[in-house]
Amino acid sequence: MDLFVIRGGTPLSGRLPVRGSKNAALPILAASLAAEGETRLANVPALVDVTTLSAVLRTLGVDVHRDADGMLVVRSESNEPCVAEYDLVRKMRASVCVLGPLLGRRGTARVSLPGGCNIGHRPIDLHLRGLASLGADVRLEHGYVVATASSLLGAQIDLAGPQGSTVTGTCNVMTAACFAKGRTVITSAAREPEVVDLAHYLNAGGARISGLGTDVVEIEGTDGFAGVEHQVIPDRIEAATLLIAGLMTGGDVTLENVVPTHLTAVLDILRQMGAFVEIRGATIHVHAAGPLSSVSFVAEPYPGIPTDVQAQLTALLTLARGKAEVVDRVFPDRFLHLPELARMGADVRRAEGGAHVFGVKSLSAAPVMASDLRASAALLLAALSAEGDSILRRVYHLDRGYERLEERLAAVGGQIRRLTEAELSNCRPEELFSDHAPVREPHFAVTSPKSRGSRREQSL
């Protein structure tokens, strides 16, 4: 199992391009199984989650591969398989996004319930309620959601939940509604840019969706939609992570290929803390003009501070002057990174629905362990700012959502080595960052169902 050794204390400086959005690519990839003809997706990052969902699609009779230009090419070759099995769905909750496309295109879907999650309880009852409102027969059988419909009918659907609107639920219902007769109106729809990007993909193929970016989305039913060529939007979560990395290390970072309006709430917080933020077109430049000051914040649905940036901002606050309160209204239990930050000298204390963060002058290197995707990013940023060598274990969480992050941070001065436990034990401390240290690359590959006998692997 891979780990990172991080030598902190070096300011990051330079320019970094932002990769395509994981949270946009996954629902678009899922929706493409319902498209007539071929879908070609540009700017899809090479991630474990993309590989996992691609494996799910292959079991559903869909061909998925990258072409010579790096485009992800998707085409449904069979409408028969309608079962998304537990062994694959359990690896990634976003696999449930195939539910709506399967129901809309094939009239039936049998999708494993996604199970538990380290960041808190995330039921899919809103997904099921929305699909049932379209006229589907929805039931639970032996750990699977079974949904069938000879035809779908447009309906008025409210997707409000106790923690706000549901992003994946909006994606599921919106895609299924493209096949419904009449008009569907989704109220309390998720407003996230990733939902808007999915709608742009669907509309380009002939769907008729309006109200994009608002909490009321209308879909005029058609016969479905065709596959098209589409470029996935830049990843606003990755962008925020990289900006915070620059500030935590006292560096000077410029991001390229970013949509600044997707980051308005994050950039506002950084400015309030005292960071210099400059926007020029599709670039954002940040650096700390002086010591940063603590600012309390609440993570909430878009256009608020994303819950997926909460852990990284919390890490930044550990080095800011004063006290801050952090509340996460989307996932109130998403604070498993706090004990690990405390191991590095942070003064963080759990509170009801959030945390209290008291700034310290510096963090110290320590061995830490990631509990989830965004917690792993927060711990990596903390290690980059700390003096000494830290060890970050369970980096497979990080590989789910960031493409070769250690290599890209190294390009702007970060000192990070990807090793196995065996390599670490056989490497002397003075060799860790020498030219003789082993260099490993993440390997995200799945075996194609068509070629299991030959063990041919398709890397995505």
N, C-alpha and C positions, 0 to 999 in steps of 0.2 A: 504494500500500500504506500502511495506517494505521500511525502510531506514536504514542507518548505523550511529551509533555513534562511532566516532574514537577518542581515546585518544592518541595524538601524543607524540613524544619526546623519545620513547624507541627504541634503535638500534635493528634491526632484526639480529638474529644470529642463524645459524643452517643449516640443509640440507633439501631440498625440491625436491620431484620428480615432473617432468613436465608431465602434462596430454597430451592426444592425441590432434592432431590439429583439431580445428573446421573447418578451411578453407580447410583442406584436406578431413575430414570426410563427409562434406555436398555434394560435387560433386560425391564422391564415392557412397554415399548412394543413390543419385539421379540416377546414372548410373546403380545401381544394379536392378532397376526396369526393365531394358532391358536384364538382364542376364537370360540364360536358367538354371533352377535349383535354388539351394539355395546359397545365399551369407552369409558368417559369418565374421563379422568385429570385430576385437579386438582393444582395446585402443580407443574406441569412448567415448568422454567425455559426462557426463550427463549435458546437457545444454538446455536452452529454445529453441535455434535454432534447435537442433537435434529433440526435441519433435515436433516442428512446421513442419519440413520437413517430419517427420514420419507420421504426420496427413495428409499431402498432399498426401503421397504415399498410405495411406490407402484408400483415396477417389479414387485412380487410380487402385484399385483392388490388392494392394500389402499388404501382411502380414508382419508386423514389430514388433519385440519384443526382449527383453533381456532375455537370458537364465540364468540358475542358475550360470554360470561362468562369467556372465557380458558381454558376447558376444552379439552384435547386430545381430540378425538373420533376413534375408530379403528373401522373396520369392514372385514372382508374381503369383497370383492365378487366374487372369483374364486379358485378353488382350482387354477387351471391353471398360472400362472407359478411356477416353483420355482427360478429361477436368480438368484442375487445376483451381479451382474457386478463385475468387477475395478475398473472405472473409479470405482465408488462405494465399494466395500469398502475400497479402498486408502486412502481419505481418513480412515478411522476404524476402528481395530481392533475396537471394540465391535460393529461390524456382524456379526461372526461369531456373535453371539447369536441370529440368525435360524435358525441351523442346527438346533437342537433343536426349536423350534416347527414349522418346515417338515416335518421328518421325522415328528414326532408326528401332526400334523394331516393332511398330504398324502401321507405315505408315501415321499416322495422330496425330496431337496434337493441343489442344486448351488451351492455357495458358494465364491467366490474365497478363496484363502488370503490372509490380511491383510497379509503382507509384513513388512518391517523396521520398527524403531522406534528413535527417538533415545534412549530410556531403557534400552535393552538388549534382549536376545534373549527373546522371549516365544512359545514354540511352543505349538501347540494339540493336542499329542499326547494329553494327558489327556482333552480333549473327545472326541476320536475313539475312544480306548480305552473311554470310558464308553458312548458310543452303540453301539459294536460289542458291548459286553457285553449290551445290551438286545436284541440279535439283528439289528442293522442290518448290511448289507453296506456297508463303508466303504472307499473307495479314493481315491487321488489321480490326477487326470487333467489334464494341461496346466495346472497351477497352480490347479486347483479341487479342493475336497473334494466327492466325489459319494457320497451316502448314500441307500440305499433299504431299504425293509422292507415286506413285505406286512402284517406285524403285529409288534408289539414285545412282549417278554416280560420280566417283572420279574426282577431279578438283584441279586446282591451286587456292589457296585462300589466300589473304593478310588480316591480321587482325590488321593492324596498325591503331591507333586512335590518336586524338590530344593530349591525355595524355599518349600515349604509347600503349602497347599491352593490350588486355583484358583477364583477367584470366578466368572469368566465360564463356566468349565467346569462348576461346580456349577449355575449357572443353566441352561445348555444341557441337561444331563443331567436335572435335576429337572423341567424343563418337558416334555421328551420322555417321561419316565417316567409322567407323568399319563395318557398314552394306552396304557401297557403293561398287559398282562394280569397280574394277580398283584401281588406286593409287590416293590418295589425298596428296597434299603437302601444308602445312600451313606455310606461311612466316609471319614474325613479330609475331610469336607465343609467348605466355607468357612463361617465363622460371622458374617461381616460383616452389619451391619444392612441393607445393601442386598439381600442374599440373603434375609433374613427378610422384607423388604418385598415382594419378588417372591412369596414363598410366601403371604403374607397376601392378595395380589391373586388368586393362583390358587385358594386355599381359598375365598375369597368367591364364586368362580364355580363351586364344586362339586368342586374337587380335594380330595384327602385327604392332606395332608402334615403330618407330626409331627416332633418333635425340633428345632424351629426355634431357632436360636441356639446349637446344639450341633454337635459334629463328626460326629454320626451322625443322618442325616435319613432318614426312612422315607416312602415314597410308596405308597399303595394305588391301583392303577390303576383308572381309571374310563373313561367314554367321552369324556373330555376335560373342558373347563370352559367356562363361559359368560362373555360379556363383562359387566362390572359397572362401577359407579362407584367410583373409588378415589382416595384422596389420597396423593400421594408424600411420603415423609418429608423432613424438613429436611436440608440438605446439611451433614454434619459436617465435610467438608473446607473448604468455604467458611467455616463458623463458625470453625474453627481459624485460617484465614488472616486473618480479620477481628480475632480476638483478638490475634494476633501483631502485626498492623498497629498496634493501639492501644498495645501495649507498646513496640514499636520506636520510636514517635514520642513516647514519654513521655506518652501520652494517657490518656483515661478513657472506656472504651467499654462499652456495654451491648448485648448481642444479644438479640433477641426471636425467638420461633418456633424454638426449638432444643430438642433432646433431650439434656440434659446427660450422661446415662449413656452416650451414644454417644461422648463425648469424655473419658471418665474418664482414660485414659492420658495424653492431651495436657494436661489440667488438672493432673494430678499433676506433670508436668514443669514446668509454669509455676509451680506453688506451690513446688517445690524450688528454682527459680531466684530466688525471692523475690517473685513477683508476688502481688498481692492478688486473690483469686478468690472471688466470691460467687455462689451459685446460689439463685434463687428461682423455683420452678416451671419454666416454659419460658424463663427468662431467665438470662443469665450476665453478670456485671459484672466487668471486670478493670481494674486500673491498677497501675503500678509504684510501690510504696511507697518505693522507694529504688533504688540501683544493683542490677542483676541479677547473679547469680553463674552461672558456667558449670556445666552438668550434662551429662555424657555420656549418650547414649541409643542404642538400637538400634531401627530401623524393622523391623517384622515384622507378620505377619497379625493381624487382630483377635482378641483385644482389646488388642493392643499398639499402639505408635505407628504410625500409617498411613504407608506409603511415600509417599503423596500429600501428607503434611505434612512430610516430611523436609527438603525444600529450604527451606521457610519457617522451620522451627525452626533450621536451619543459619544462615540469615540473622540470626535473632534472637541466636544465640550469638556472632556477630561483634561484638556490642556488649556482651557480658557479661564480667564480670571472671573472668580465669583461662583455663584450657585445657580443652577438651572433645574427646572422641572421638565421632565419629558413624559408625555402621555401618548399612548397609541390607541386610538379609537377603533382601528380596524382589527388589530390582533392584540388585545390587552395583555396577553401572556408572552409576547415576543421579546423577552428580555433575558434569554439564556446566555447572552454574551457578557452580562454584567459580572458574574463570578470570574470569568476569564480575564476581563479587563482589570479586575481587582488584583489578580495575580501579577499584573504588570505595574502595580502601584497606583492604579486609579482609585479615586474616592467616590464610589458609586454605591447607592443604596436603593434597594427595591422598595417601591411604594404601591399603593392600591392603583392598578391600571397603568403604572408607569414607573418612573425612577427619579431619584434626586441625584444630581451630578455636581460634585464640588471640584472645581479645577485645581490641578496640581502643577508644579513647575515642570516636571518631566516624568516620563514613564521609564521603566527599567525592563530590560529584556528578560523573557521567561519562556518556558515551554507552555504552550496553550493548545486547546483542542476546540475545533469548530463544531457547532451543533446544528447549523443550517447554512444556507447559501449566503445570506446577507451578514450573518454573524461572522462567517469566515472572512468576508471582506473587511469588516470592522477590525478584526484582530490582525489582519495583514497590515492595515493602515497604522494601527497602534505599534506594531513591531517595526515598521519603517521609521517611525518617529523616535523609538526607544534606543538608548545607547546599549550596545552589546549585541549578542547573537540570540535571537529567539527561534524557537521551533514551533511551527504550526502544523498540527496533525489533522487528519481527515479533510485534506484539501479537495477530495472528490466533490464535496459540497460546492466549492468555489468553481470547479470545472463545469458544473451544471449551468452556470450563468455568465461566466466571463471567459472569452476566448484568449488563451495563452496570456493571461494577465501578467504573469511573472516576467515574460519576455518583453512585454510592452513597457512595464515599469522599469525594467533594466535599461531600456533604450533612453530613459530620461534620468538615469543615475541610480535607480534602486538596485540594491544588492540582494538578490534572491536566488537560491538554488533549489531546484526540485530534485529530491533524492528519495530512495526507498530507505526503510529502517536499516536494512543490511548495509547499504552504501554509507549511511550516516555512521554506523558503528565501525566501519572500516576506514573512515576518513579522518585524518588528524585535523584538529581545529585550524592549524595554520594552512591547511590545504583546501579548506571549504570554499574559498573564493579565489583560488589560484587557477591558472590555466590547466592544471592537472585534475581538477575536480570533475567528477562525472557529470555529464549533461544528459538530462532525460527530457523526453517530449511526452505530453499527454496523448493517450491513444483512445480515440472515441470511435469504435468500430462495432458494427453488428453484422451478423451473418445473414445474408439474403436468404429468404425461404426457398428461392429457386436454386440455390447452390449450396445447401447445407452439406450435401455429400462430398463436395470438393473442397469444403472449408474456405471457399473464396469469401473475402470480406469486403464490404462496401463501406468505406470511411466517409462520413458525412461531416 
